[in-house]
Amino acid sequence: MDSNTEEMIVSVKYVGAVDIKFDQIESIKEGTYEKIDELKRLKSEYGMCKGYKPSFRPVEQTSIENNNVKKETIYVFCNSKENLEQLKELLTNKVKEIDSKLELDFRLFT
């Protein structure tokens, strides 16, 4: 943590992405998007996450059958492979708390 700016300083060696897929979801629970957006700003001892809101999201608590909901992507930045694994596990647990039917797909860029 930089004491002047209060920003987290991370030596990035590993970059990845976590795609959150809605394929098995019949309707999106209230608060789902808010919780996903919080994950996109997550900063932890293992690294940090960054993400952007898509241009369209279906309304929460309505049926999404036959509606092609786009995946939400969270980019992860870490300084070691061990931290990447820990951050991956942390995100998995947090996403499963949001809705156990959400699917995750991890990609490593480095």
Contacts in CASP RR format, 6 or more apart in sequence:
PFRMAT RR
TARGET T0000
AUTHOR 0000-0000-0000
METHOD contacts of the structure
MODEL  1
MDSNTEEMIVSVKYVGAVDIKFDQIESIKEGTYEKIDELKRLKSEYGMCK
GYKPSFRPVEQTSIENNNVKKETIYVFCNSKENLEQLKELLTNKVKEIDS
KLELDFRLFT
1 7 0 8 1.000
1 8 0 8 1.000
1 9 0 8 1.000
2 8 0 8 1.000
2 9 0 8 1.000
8 43 0 8 1.000
8 47 0 8 1.000
8 48 0 8 1.000
10 47 0 8 1.000
10 48 0 8 1.000
10 77 0 8 1.000
10 78 0 8 1.000
10 79 0 8 1.000
11 79 0 8 1.000
12 77 0 8 1.000
12 78 0 8 1.000
12 79 0 8 1.000
13 78 0 8 1.000
13 79 0 8 1.000
13 80 0 8 1.000
13 110 0 8 1.000
14 76 0 8 1.000
14 77 0 8 1.000
14 78 0 8 1.000
14 79 0 8 1.000
14 80 0 8 1.000
14 81 0 8 1.000
14 83 0 8 1.000
14 84 0 8 1.000
14 108 0 8 1.000
14 110 0 8 1.000
15 75 0 8 1.000
15 76 0 8 1.000
15 77 0 8 1.000
15 78 0 8 1.000
15 108 0 8 1.000
15 109 0 8 1.000
15 110 0 8 1.000
16 75 0 8 1.000
16 76 0 8 1.000
16 77 0 8 1.000
16 84 0 8 1.000
16 106 0 8 1.000
16 107 0 8 1.000
16 108 0 8 1.000
16 109 0 8 1.000
16 110 0 8 1.000
17 73 0 8 1.000
17 74 0 8 1.000
17 75 0 8 1.000
17 76 0 8 1.000
17 106 0 8 1.000
17 107 0 8 1.000
17 109 0 8 1.000
18 73 0 8 1.000
18 74 0 8 1.000
18 75 0 8 1.000
18 76 0 8 1.000
18 88 0 8 1.000
18 91 0 8 1.000
18 95 0 8 1.000
18 104 0 8 1.000
18 105 0 8 1.000
18 106 0 8 1.000
18 107 0 8 1.000
19 71 0 8 1.000
19 72 0 8 1.000
19 73 0 8 1.000
19 104 0 8 1.000
19 105 0 8 1.000
19 106 0 8 1.000
19 107 0 8 1.000
20 36 0 8 1.000
20 71 0 8 1.000
20 72 0 8 1.000
20 73 0 8 1.000
20 74 0 8 1.000
20 95 0 8 1.000
20 102 0 8 1.000
20 103 0 8 1.000
20 104 0 8 1.000
21 71 0 8 1.000
21 102 0 8 1.000
21 103 0 8 1.000
21 104 0 8 1.000
21 105 0 8 1.000
22 28 0 8 1.000
22 64 0 8 1.000
22 69 0 8 1.000
22 71 0 8 1.000
22 102 0 8 1.000
22 103 0 8 1.000
23 103 0 8 1.000
24 101 0 8 1.000
24 102 0 8 1.000
24 103 0 8 1.000
25 64 0 8 1.000
25 69 0 8 1.000
25 99 0 8 1.000
25 101 0 8 1.000
25 102 0 8 1.000
26 63 0 8 1.000
26 64 0 8 1.000
26 65 0 8 1.000
27 60 0 8 1.000
27 61 0 8 1.000
27 62 0 8 1.000
27 63 0 8 1.000
27 64 0 8 1.000
28 58 0 8 1.000
28 59 0 8 1.000
28 60 0 8 1.000
28 61 0 8 1.000
28 62 0 8 1.000
28 64 0 8 1.000
28 69 0 8 1.000
28 99 0 8 1.000
29 60 0 8 1.000
29 61 0 8 1.000
29 98 0 8 1.000
29 99 0 8 1.000
30 60 0 8 1.000
30 61 0 8 1.000
31 60 0 8 1.000
32 60 0 8 1.000
32 98 0 8 1.000
32 99 0 8 1.000
33 57 0 8 1.000
33 60 0 8 1.000
35 94 0 8 1.000
35 98 0 8 1.000
36 72 0 8 1.000
36 74 0 8 1.000
36 95 0 8 1.000
36 98 0 8 1.000
37 53 0 8 1.000
39 49 0 8 1.000
39 74 0 8 1.000
39 91 0 8 1.000
39 94 0 8 1.000
39 95 0 8 1.000
40 49 0 8 1.000
40 50 0 8 1.000
40 51 0 8 1.000
40 52 0 8 1.000
40 72 0 8 1.000
40 74 0 8 1.000
41 49 0 8 1.000
41 50 0 8 1.000
41 51 0 8 1.000
42 48 0 8 1.000
42 49 0 8 1.000
42 74 0 8 1.000
42 90 0 8 1.000
42 91 0 8 1.000
42 94 0 8 1.000
43 49 0 8 1.000
44 87 0 8 1.000
44 90 0 8 1.000
45 83 0 8 1.000
46 78 0 8 1.000
46 83 0 8 1.000
46 84 0 8 1.000
46 86 0 8 1.000
46 87 0 8 1.000
46 90 0 8 1.000
47 76 0 8 1.000
47 77 0 8 1.000
47 78 0 8 1.000
47 79 0 8 1.000
47 83 0 8 1.000
47 87 0 8 1.000
48 76 0 8 1.000
48 77 0 8 1.000
49 74 0 8 1.000
49 75 0 8 1.000
49 76 0 8 1.000
49 77 0 8 1.000
49 87 0 8 1.000
49 91 0 8 1.000
50 74 0 8 1.000
50 75 0 8 1.000
50 77 0 8 1.000
51 73 0 8 1.000
51 74 0 8 1.000
51 75 0 8 1.000
52 73 0 8 1.000
54 70 0 8 1.000
54 72 0 8 1.000
56 70 0 8 1.000
57 69 0 8 1.000
58 64 0 8 1.000
58 67 0 8 1.000
58 69 0 8 1.000
71 105 0 8 1.000
74 91 0 8 1.000
76 84 0 8 1.000
76 87 0 8 1.000
76 88 0 8 1.000
76 91 0 8 1.000
78 84 0 8 1.000
78 87 0 8 1.000
84 108 0 8 1.000
88 106 0 8 1.000
91 104 0 8 1.000
92 104 0 8 1.000
95 102 0 8 1.000
95 104 0 8 1.000
96 102 0 8 1.000
END
